[in-house]
Amino acid sequence: MTENPLYVVIADDHRIIREGLKSLLDSEPGIEVVGEAEGGVAAVRLAAELAPDVVVMDVSMPDLNGIEATRQIAAAGAGAPHVVGLSAYSDRRFAIEMLNAGAAAYVSKTSACGELTEAIRAAASGRVYLSPSIAGGVVEGFRRGAGGADVPTAFTELSPREREILQLTSEGLAMKQIAMALHISIKTVETHRRNLMEKLSLGSVAELTKYAIREGLTTV
């Protein structure tokens, strides 16, 4: 009897990367790409609608970054797809935050193609996989402190809602647009933005944007 293939959703905001990954994975026996998302919100939606075995998740994406999207997918509990983090970032903090959010694997975009398929198969079978190029740094990070949080980051200092508002602010959305996207009031957005500036000791939207880019919540 032929085994069922592993169904995969690819989430990456760059079309050329999605197409390349789809071509790679569709050529692998036992793996089938069933959906593509160009942002975190779409990735969460497809994870629920298509019920794939694995979501290959870019860390930095518009509207909702990969770390927050992974956290939302994992929150669905039993039956939720496994997540394989995929990133150009070599900073171990992003790998650690993806693991903390619930990812089962983390692969660098500079890795050999075979690493991604290995990571997908490992995640689908309930095992953890890390690219050898970053594994040592991640282990060291966890040794330094609980969850690897040895230095303050946006993911240790801010609440999930604050991070969402920070990301959307840094992507140029007005407060009314943010309120509509998150289904909250404009006053709530104003309060969170004010709290963000106070908590981070930042005085302008431009400074918030620089901080969001530095922390990997968004890209230029």
PASEBA-1860 file (N, C-alpha, C; in nm, 3 decimals):
! residues 220
1> MTENPLYV> 0.084/-0.120/0.000/0.000/0.000/0.000/0.088/0.125/0.000 ~ 0.052/0.222/-0.085/0.129/0.347/-0.091/0.093/0.437/0.027 ~ 0.196/0.487/0.094/0.171/0.576/0.208/0.118/0.710/0.160 ~ 0.035/0.772/0.245/-0.015/0.905/0.212/0.100/1.003/0.210 ~ 0.099/1.099/0.117/0.207/1.198/0.113/0.196/1.295/0.230 ~ 0.306/1.362/0.256/0.305/1.470/0.355/0.257/1.595/0.284 ~ 0.149/1.654/0.334/0.094/1.775/0.274/0.160/1.898/0.338 ~ 0.205/1.989/0.253/0.285/2.103/0.298/0.226/2.234/0.247
9> VIADDHRI> 0.225/2.334/0.333/0.193/2.472/0.293/0.321/2.554/0.303 ~ 0.348/2.635/0.203/0.466/2.721/0.202/0.423/2.865/0.230 ~ 0.485/2.927/0.329/0.454/3.067/0.363/0.581/3.150/0.350 ~ 0.583/3.236/0.250/0.697/3.324/0.225/0.648/3.441/0.141 ~ 0.692/3.562/0.174/0.640/3.678/0.103/0.707/3.702/-0.032 ~ 0.806/3.624/-0.068/0.872/3.639/-0.197/0.824/3.528/-0.292 ~ 0.759/3.569/-0.400/0.700/3.472/-0.492/0.805/3.379/-0.552 ~ 0.920/3.434/-0.585/1.023/3.352/-0.651/1.074/3.244/-0.556
17> IREGLKSL> 1.078/3.274/-0.426/1.120/3.174/-0.329/1.013/3.067/-0.314 ~ 0.885/3.110/-0.308/0.777/3.011/-0.299/0.779/2.917/-0.419 ~ 0.798/2.974/-0.536/0.799/2.891/-0.656/0.916/2.794/-0.655 ~ 1.031/2.842/-0.609/1.147/2.754/-0.602/1.128/2.642/-0.501 ~ 1.073/2.676/-0.386/1.048/2.575/-0.283/0.944/2.474/-0.330 ~ 0.839/2.523/-0.396/0.736/2.432/-0.445/0.794/2.334/-0.546 ~ 0.876/2.384/-0.638/0.938/2.298/-0.738/1.026/2.193/-0.671 ~ 1.102/2.237/-0.571/1.190/2.146/-0.498/1.111/2.038/-0.426
25> LDSEPGIE> 1.009/2.080/-0.352/0.935/1.985/-0.268/0.847/1.893/-0.350 ~ 0.788/1.945/-0.458/0.702/1.860/-0.541/0.783/1.751/-0.613 ~ 0.914/1.773/-0.624/0.999/1.671/-0.689/1.041/1.563/-0.590 ~ 1.011/1.586/-0.462/1.048/1.488/-0.359/0.937/1.384/-0.344 ~ 0.972/1.255/-0.346/0.869/1.153/-0.327/0.807/1.163/-0.187 ~ 0.676/1.155/-0.184/0.608/1.154/-0.055/0.580/1.292/0.003 ~ 0.604/1.399/-0.074/0.575/1.535/-0.028/0.493/1.605/-0.135 ~ 0.386/1.671/-0.093/0.300/1.743/-0.187/0.265/1.881/-0.131
33> VVGEAEGG> 0.295/1.986/-0.207/0.261/2.122/-0.167/0.115/2.147/-0.201 ~ 0.036/2.183/-0.099/-0.108/2.199/-0.119/-0.154/2.344/-0.107 ~ -0.062/2.434/-0.069/-0.102/2.573/-0.057/0.017/2.665/-0.039 ~ -0.002/2.792/-0.073/0.102/2.893/-0.058/0.043/3.018/0.006 ~ 0.121/3.082/0.092/0.078/3.206/0.157/0.191/3.307/0.147 ~ 0.153/3.434/0.125/0.255/3.538/0.114/0.261/3.626/0.240 ~ 0.184/3.590/0.341/0.187/3.665/0.467/0.147/3.575/0.582 ~ 0.171/3.623/0.703/0.142/3.542/0.821/-0.005/3.515/0.843
41> VAAVRLAA> -0.090/3.615/0.816/-0.234/3.597/0.835/-0.286/3.486/0.743 ~ -0.243/3.488/0.618/-0.284/3.385/0.522/-0.230/3.249/0.562 ~ -0.109/3.245/0.619/-0.050/3.118/0.662/-0.134/3.054/0.772 ~ -0.178/3.135/0.867/-0.262/3.084/0.976/-0.395/3.033/0.920 ~ -0.452/3.108/0.827/-0.580/3.069/0.769/-0.568/2.938/0.691 ~ -0.463/2.925/0.609/-0.445/2.803/0.531/-0.415/2.683/0.618 ~ -0.343/2.706/0.728/-0.314/2.597/0.821/-0.443/2.538/0.876 ~ -0.543/2.624/0.899/-0.672/2.578/0.951/-0.759/2.519/0.840
49> ELAPDVVV> -0.759/2.582/0.723/-0.848/2.538/0.615/-0.800/2.410/0.547 ~ -0.669/2.399/0.524/-0.616/2.287/0.447/-0.567/2.171/0.534 ~ -0.547/2.198/0.663/-0.499/2.095/0.757/-0.377/2.020/0.702 ~ -0.271/2.092/0.665/-0.151/2.025/0.614/-0.077/1.955/0.728 ~ 0.018/1.873/0.692/0.102/1.810/0.794/0.208/1.907/0.843 ~ 0.257/1.990/0.751/0.368/2.082/0.784/0.346/2.216/0.715 ~ 0.379/2.323/0.786/0.385/2.457/0.726/0.531/2.502/0.727 ~ 0.585/2.533/0.611/0.719/2.589/0.600/0.703/2.739/0.611
57> MDVSMPDL> 0.753/2.796/0.720/0.721/2.933/0.758/0.843/3.025/0.756 ~ 0.839/3.124/0.667/0.942/3.228/0.670/0.925/3.309/0.798 ~ 1.035/3.351/0.858/1.027/3.426/0.983/0.976/3.568/0.961 ~ 1.023/3.634/0.858/0.987/3.774/0.836/0.888/3.786/0.721 ~ 0.763/3.820/0.754/0.658/3.835/0.653/0.569/3.953/0.689 ~ 0.500/4.010/0.590/0.410/4.123/0.618/0.284/4.080/0.691 ~ 0.221/4.174/0.755/0.094/4.167/0.829/0.102/4.085/0.958 ~ 0.177/3.975/0.957/0.199/3.895/1.078/0.326/3.815/1.055
65> NGIEATRQ> 0.429/3.840/1.138/0.556/3.772/1.116/0.544/3.623/1.146 ~ 0.643/3.547/1.100/0.637/3.402/1.112/0.635/3.350/1.254 ~ 0.696/3.423/1.346/0.697/3.380/1.485/0.557/3.388/1.544 ~ 0.488/3.501/1.521/0.353/3.517/1.571/0.257/3.420/1.501 ~ 0.276/3.400/1.371/0.191/3.307/1.298/0.209/3.165/1.350 ~ 0.334/3.129/1.380/0.361/2.996/1.436/0.293/2.979/1.571 ~ 0.299/3.084/1.652/0.235/3.079/1.784/0.084/3.058/1.770 ~ 0.023/3.125/1.675/-0.121/3.111/1.655/-0.158/2.972/1.603
73> IAAAGAGA> -0.076/2.918/1.514/-0.102/2.783/1.463/-0.088/2.680/1.574 ~ 0.017/2.693/1.654/0.041/2.598/1.763/-0.069/2.605/1.868 ~ -0.129/2.723/1.884/-0.234/2.741/1.985/-0.358/2.658/1.955 ~ -0.370/2.610/1.831/-0.485/2.527/1.795/-0.481/2.393/1.866 ~ -0.363/2.356/1.918/-0.351/2.234/1.998/-0.336/2.109/1.913 ~ -0.386/1.998/1.965/-0.372/1.868/1.898/-0.428/1.875/1.757 ~ -0.353/1.820/1.663/-0.398/1.821/1.524/-0.345/1.938/1.444 ~ -0.285/2.036/1.510/-0.228/2.150/1.438/-0.108/2.104/1.357
81> PHVVGLSA> -0.085/2.162/1.240/0.032/2.122/1.161/0.163/2.159/1.231 ~ 0.265/2.082/1.201/0.398/2.114/1.251/0.454/2.230/1.168 ~ 0.537/2.311/1.230/0.595/2.426/1.160/0.746/2.410/1.146 ~ 0.794/2.434/1.026/0.937/2.439/0.999/0.973/2.584/0.970 ~ 1.050/2.646/1.057/1.093/2.783/1.036/1.199/2.790/0.927 ~ 1.187/2.890/0.843/1.283/2.909/0.733/1.322/3.056/0.732 ~ 1.451/3.084/0.742/1.491/3.224/0.754/1.629/3.251/0.698 ~ 1.645/3.376/0.654/1.777/3.422/0.610/1.859/3.471/0.729
89> YSDRRFAI> 1.794/3.486/0.845/1.863/3.536/0.963/1.955/3.430/1.021 ~ 2.079/3.469/1.048/2.173/3.377/1.112/2.174/3.396/1.263 ~ 2.109/3.504/1.311/2.102/3.531/1.454/2.024/3.420/1.523 ~ 2.084/3.354/1.620/2.020/3.242/1.688/1.893/3.283/1.761 ~ 1.877/3.413/1.792/1.757/3.457/1.863/1.630/3.422/1.787 ~ 1.634/3.434/1.654/1.515/3.407/1.576/1.482/3.258/1.577 ~ 1.585/3.175/1.573/1.562/3.031/1.582/1.501/2.996/1.718 ~ 1.555/3.055/1.823/1.505/3.029/1.958/1.360/3.074/1.972
97> EMLNAGAA> 1.329/3.192/1.919/1.193/3.242/1.930/1.095/3.156/1.849 ~ 1.138/3.105/1.735/1.053/3.015/1.658/1.025/2.887/1.736 ~ 1.128/2.833/1.800/1.109/2.713/1.881/1.018/2.741/2.000 ~ 1.040/2.855/2.063/0.954/2.893/2.176/0.808/2.909/2.133 ~ 0.788/2.954/2.008/0.652/2.975/1.957/0.584/2.844/1.922 ~ 0.662/2.737/1.908/0.603/2.607/1.879/0.654/2.538/1.755 ~ 0.752/2.598/1.685/0.808/2.534/1.565/0.882/2.406/1.604 ~ 0.882/2.311/1.513/0.951/2.184/1.536/1.088/2.182/1.471
105> AYVSKTSA> 1.111/2.277/1.381/1.239/2.277/1.308/1.271/2.419/1.263 ~ 1.398/2.440/1.234/1.443/2.572/1.188/1.558/2.549/1.090 ~ 1.541/2.603/0.969/1.638/2.583/0.863/1.679/2.718/0.806 ~ 1.806/2.736/0.783/1.855/2.859/0.721/1.834/2.853/0.571 ~ 1.801/2.968/0.511/1.783/2.973/0.366/1.912/2.949/0.290 ~ 2.024/2.958/0.360/2.153/2.932/0.296/2.190/2.785/0.302 ~ 2.105/2.703/0.363/2.135/2.560/0.377/2.116/2.488/0.244 ~ 2.168/2.367/0.237/2.150/2.283/0.120/2.002/2.244/0.109
113> CGELTEAI> 1.956/2.221/-0.011/1.815/2.189/-0.033/1.771/2.067/0.046 ~ 1.860/1.970/0.059/1.827/1.847/0.130/1.791/1.870/0.275 ~ 1.842/1.978/0.333/1.812/2.005/0.474/1.666/2.035/0.495 ~ 1.603/2.105/0.401/1.463/2.140/0.418/1.375/2.015/0.415 ~ 1.399/1.927/0.320/1.318/1.804/0.315/1.343/1.718/0.438 ~ 1.465/1.715/0.485/1.495/1.640/0.607/1.421/1.701/0.726 ~ 1.418/1.835/0.732/1.349/1.903/0.841/1.199/1.877/0.835 ~ 1.142/1.877/0.715/0.998/1.852/0.700/0.963/1.711/0.747
121> RAAASGRV> 1.042/1.614/0.707/1.014/1.475/0.748/1.033/1.458/0.899 ~ 1.134/1.525/0.953/1.157/1.516/1.097/1.041/1.578/1.174 ~ 0.998/1.697/1.132/0.888/1.765/1.200/0.760/1.683/1.194 ~ 0.731/1.627/1.077/0.609/1.549/1.059/0.607/1.425/1.148 ~ 0.725/1.375/1.183/0.733/1.256/1.268/0.749/1.292/1.416 ~ 0.739/1.422/1.446/0.744/1.465/1.585/0.882/1.489/1.640 ~ 0.982/1.497/1.552/1.119/1.522/1.596/1.159/1.667/1.571 ~ 1.259/1.713/1.645/1.311/1.850/1.629/1.429/1.845/1.533
129> YLSPSIAG> 1.435/1.944/1.444/1.547/1.953/1.351/1.598/2.095/1.345 ~ 1.729/2.112/1.354/1.793/2.243/1.340/1.906/2.232/1.239 ~ 1.919/2.332/1.154/2.033/2.336/1.063/2.163/2.325/1.143 ~ 2.254/2.240/1.102/2.381/2.228/1.175/2.453/2.362/1.193 ~ 2.434/2.454/1.098/2.504/2.583/1.104/2.456/2.670/1.220 ~ 2.337/2.643/1.273/2.286/2.725/1.382/2.258/2.646/1.509 ~ 2.267/2.514/1.500/2.231/2.429/1.615/2.314/2.461/1.739 ~ 2.445/2.479/1.720/2.531/2.506/1.835/2.493/2.634/1.907
137> GVVEGFRR> 2.464/2.739/1.831/2.427/2.866/1.891/2.295/2.858/1.965 ~ 2.200/2.780/1.910/2.070/2.765/1.975/2.084/2.691/2.107 ~ 2.160/2.582/2.106/2.182/2.506/2.230/2.247/2.594/2.335 ~ 2.345/2.672/2.294/2.413/2.761/2.389/2.316/2.864/2.444 ~ 2.226/2.913/2.359/2.127/3.010/2.403/2.036/2.954/2.510 ~ 1.994/2.829/2.494/1.907/2.767/2.594/1.983/2.740/2.724 ~ 2.111/2.714/2.713/2.191/2.690/2.833/2.205/2.816/2.917 ~ 2.208/2.931/2.850/2.229/3.059/2.920/2.107/3.102/3.000
145> GAGGADVP> 1.990/3.061/2.957/1.871/3.102/3.030/1.750/3.026/2.983 ~ 1.644/3.033/3.061/1.521/2.963/3.027/1.472/3.008/2.890 ~ 1.458/2.912/2.800/1.410/2.945/2.667/1.509/3.023/2.584 ~ 1.631/3.038/2.631/1.732/3.108/2.554/1.723/3.258/2.564 ~ 1.640/3.309/2.653/1.619/3.454/2.663/1.726/3.519/2.748 ~ 1.850/3.519/2.699/1.960/3.576/2.775/1.974/3.726/2.753 ~ 1.910/3.778/2.647/1.909/3.922/2.623/1.766/3.964/2.593 ~ 1.727/4.085/2.632/1.590/4.131/2.605/1.564/4.142/2.455
153> TAFTELSP> 1.449/4.097/2.413/1.407/4.109/2.273/1.261/4.153/2.271 ~ 1.214/4.182/2.151/1.072/4.219/2.137/0.981/4.106/2.183 ~ 1.033/3.984/2.178/0.951/3.869/2.213/0.953/3.839/2.363 ~ 1.044/3.902/2.434/1.044/3.886/2.580/0.992/4.011/2.650 ~ 1.000/4.125/2.582/0.963/4.252/2.644/0.822/4.298/2.609 ~ 0.768/4.251/2.498/0.638/4.299/2.452/0.534/4.187/2.451 ~ 0.408/4.225/2.466/0.299/4.129/2.459/0.270/4.096/2.312 ~ 0.203/3.984/2.285/0.168/3.951/2.146/0.092/4.063/2.077
161> REREILQL> -0.003/4.127/2.146/-0.079/4.237/2.085/0.011/4.356/2.056 ~ 0.103/4.387/2.148/0.196/4.498/2.125/0.283/4.469/2.003 ~ 0.326/4.345/1.987/0.409/4.310/1.872/0.330/4.322/1.741 ~ 0.203/4.283/1.744/0.120/4.297/1.625/0.107/4.444/1.585 ~ 0.078/4.528/1.681/0.061/4.671/1.653/0.193/4.734/1.611 ~ 0.301/4.692/1.672/0.433/4.743/1.633/0.464/4.705/1.489 ~ 0.438/4.582/1.451/0.466/4.539/1.314/0.382/4.617/1.214 ~ 0.253/4.628/1.238/0.166/4.697/1.143/0.198/4.846/1.136
169> TSEGLAMK> 0.238/4.905/1.250/0.280/5.045/1.250/0.405/5.061/1.165 ~ 0.500/4.972/1.182/0.626/4.981/1.107/0.606/4.957/0.958 ~ 0.494/4.892/0.921/0.466/4.867/0.780/0.382/4.979/0.718 ~ 0.363/5.086/0.796/0.302/5.206/0.741/0.151/5.217/0.753 ~ 0.087/5.127/0.827/-0.058/5.135/0.842/-0.096/5.245/0.940 ~ -0.201/5.319/0.907/-0.254/5.421/0.997/-0.329/5.351/1.111 ~ -0.354/5.426/1.219/-0.418/5.366/1.335/-0.556/5.308/1.300 ~ -0.632/5.376/1.212/-0.763/5.325/1.173/-0.749/5.191/1.100
177> QIAMALHI> -0.647/5.180/1.014/-0.625/5.056/0.941/-0.585/4.942/1.035 ~ -0.501/4.975/1.133/-0.459/4.875/1.231/-0.579/4.826/1.312 ~ -0.663/4.921/1.353/-0.783/4.886/1.430/-0.873/4.792/1.350 ~ -0.889/4.821/1.222/-0.973/4.735/1.138/-0.910/4.597/1.119 ~ -0.778/4.593/1.099/-0.709/4.465/1.077/-0.716/4.376/1.199 ~ -0.708/4.434/1.317/-0.705/4.357/1.441/-0.841/4.350/1.511 ~ -0.941/4.416/1.451/-1.077/4.414/1.507/-1.081/4.470/1.650 ~ -1.013/4.584/1.666/-1.013/4.654/1.795/-1.042/4.801/1.768
185> SIKTVETH> -1.062/4.878/1.873/-1.093/5.020/1.855/-0.967/5.101/1.829 ~ -0.986/5.219/1.767/-0.872/5.308/1.744/-0.813/5.352/1.877 ~ -0.896/5.373/1.977/-0.846/5.412/2.109/-0.755/5.306/2.167 ~ -0.789/5.179/2.145/-0.704/5.071/2.194/-0.569/5.071/2.124 ~ -0.572/5.097/1.993/-0.446/5.107/1.917/-0.361/5.221/1.972 ~ -0.424/5.337/1.994/-0.352/5.453/2.048/-0.288/5.421/2.182 ~ -0.362/5.351/2.268/-0.310/5.316/2.401/-0.189/5.224/2.388 ~ -0.202/5.122/2.304/-0.090/5.028/2.286/0.033/5.098/2.227
193> RRNLMEKL> 0.011/5.186/2.130/0.125/5.256/2.069/0.194/5.346/2.172 ~ 0.115/5.414/2.254/0.172/5.498/2.359/0.251/5.414/2.459 ~ 0.195/5.300/2.497/0.265/5.211/2.589/0.394/5.157/2.529 ~ 0.390/5.129/2.397/0.511/5.082/2.329/0.622/5.184/2.337 ~ 0.590/5.308/2.308/0.691/5.414/2.311/0.748/5.433/2.451 ~ 0.662/5.424/2.551/0.709/5.439/2.689/0.795/5.320/2.730 ~ 0.750/5.200/2.697/0.822/5.079/2.737/0.960/5.070/2.670 ~ 0.966/5.113/2.545/1.091/5.104/2.468/1.173/5.232/2.471
201> SLGSVAEL> 1.120/5.334/2.537/1.186/5.466/2.543/1.214/5.520/2.403 ~ 1.113/5.512/2.318/1.122/5.561/2.182/1.021/5.673/2.163 ~ 1.056/5.772/2.081/0.973/5.891/2.073/0.900/5.915/1.943 ~ 0.911/5.823/1.846/0.846/5.848/1.717/0.817/5.716/1.646 ~ 0.732/5.726/1.545/0.700/5.609/1.464/0.825/5.562/1.390 ~ 0.909/5.656/1.347/1.033/5.619/1.277/1.122/5.534/1.366 ~ 1.131/5.569/1.494/1.213/5.492/1.587/1.151/5.356/1.614 ~ 1.018/5.350/1.620/0.950/5.221/1.636/0.978/5.131/1.516
209> TKYAIREG> 0.978/5.191/1.397/1.004/5.115/1.275/1.146/5.058/1.274 ~ 1.243/5.140/1.313/1.381/5.091/1.319/1.394/4.976/1.418 ~ 1.325/4.989/1.530/1.329/4.883/1.632/1.266/4.754/1.577 ~ 1.154/4.766/1.507/1.085/4.649/1.453/1.172/4.577/1.350 ~ 1.242/4.653/1.267/1.332/4.593/1.168/1.447/4.522/1.238 ~ 1.505/4.588/1.337/1.618/4.529/1.410/1.580/4.399/1.481 ~ 1.455/4.394/1.530/1.409/4.276/1.603/1.351/4.168/1.512 ~ 1.351/4.193/1.382/1.303/4.092/1.289/1.152/4.082/1.276
217> LTTV> 1.079/4.184/1.325/0.934/4.182/1.314/0.887/4.219/1.175 ~ 0.971/4.291/1.103/0.937/4.330/0.967/1.068/4.354/0.892 ~ 1.058/4.377/0.763/1.174/4.404/0.681/1.162/4.544/0.622 ~ 1.270/4.590/0.566/1.270/4.723/0.505/1.177/4.725/0.385
END
